[in-house]
Amino acid sequence: MKKFLSNNIHWLLFIVVGINLIVGFINFTYSKQDFIAIFFGIVGVLGITYLVIHIEIRKRRRPKEEE
């Protein structure tokens, strides 16, 4: 279980933040604070998406470098 979490924690973080953004859209009222929260949520999802892609690319290159 520990090895599974250490290898896939970035996906878990991506799922949690994505669900949080979806819930934010569901409870969306057209106030200034909601627009700011959704904007920061989208920025957060984009940042975590970049990290997930970067980590997966590094994981796929690693076996080639070890040979």
Buried (B, 14 or more C-beta within 10 A) or exposed (E): EEEEEEEEEBEEEBEEBBEEBEEBEEEEEEEEEBEEBBEEBEEBBEEBEEEBEEBEEEEEEEEEEEE
